[in-house]
Amino acid sequence: MNVNELSYSLRPEVPVVTAELVDFQAAGIRLDLLRLDSVHPMISGNKWFKLKYALEAVLRSDFPRILSFGGAWSNHIHALAFAGWERGIETVAVIRGERPSRLSDTLLDAQRWGMSLEFVSREQYRNKYDEVFLQSLRARYGDFHILPEGGSGEWVVAGCREILTLCDAADYDLICCACGTGGTLAGLVAGKPEGLSILGVPVLKGGEFLYQDIRNLLSQAGVDDPGGWQLDLEGHEGGYAKITPALALSMRGFFEATGVELEPVYTGKAFLALQRRVRAGKLARGSRVLLIHTGGMQGLRGMQETLSKRLSQGRENS
């Protein structure tokens, strides 16, 4: 797909590749990777599906303007800025933290694509849905549609359930996906065939709240919770965007075996959680597992130094 063409009427071509990993093979487990990172060069991975119906709804409305929220390296903000620029939708982002002396590469991209950036203190960000604050933004920018942080709004289940149409989901026993706000996992749960299990790996410490958030998203979409899904609450590696030596080593091993690069905020943690389950004998021999690569590779630009340090530490201690 050409970078200047974005058509949600087209079904994206997304490869499914088999990961030839020694520990998985020794356990008799087949691991495939659904490469959503290849959906689009700018609207990466699950963001393509999260934004799909939100953009369509905004374009049908009286005012094509979206306001959303995120951090300096947010994949959501990056994808939204490009999609808005491409489709003629004004975008405004409320960014967590004071404006730095130099913008991150993510925000430089977003600004280049016409996104307006509003920096707020972390305290203000915690109260970002306060009506007085939102009214002050409306006074500045005019009416806007609010898209929640991470893109998990009312359209997210409809978009993300389409992810499973890109593969033969019924061929698998387990599908694993990282979780931030839970929108992608809610879509997978809504679209899963009977008998398929879904494992979500929250990347935030204390991710228990996602059980209720995911159920709420399903309910808002008019979907009965079919069950057959769970969260691995120990896979966060210390918290959001935290990188441990074990995570860095796991990602490097995956790349060396497959030639596919992961990132440490989302898919890297999901893979490590799966790998630990395999090594602990928690997956039955003969299991067929699909790991969803949710993209977000643009964020690596701000993490390379830390990732290299953690990799060196891991090698020293191994």
PyMOL commands that set and color helices and strands:
alter all, ss='L'
color gray80, all
select helices_A, chain A and resi 22-26+36-38+46-60+75-87+105-112+122-126+131-141+149-151+156-166+169-171+183-191+209-220+245-258+267-279+297-302+304-317
alter helices_A, ss='H'
color red, helices_A
select strands_A, chain A and resi 16-18+30-35+65-70+90-96+116-120+145-146+174-179+197-202+229-231+288-293
alter strands_A, ss='S'
color yellow, strands_A
deselect
rebuild
show_as cartoon
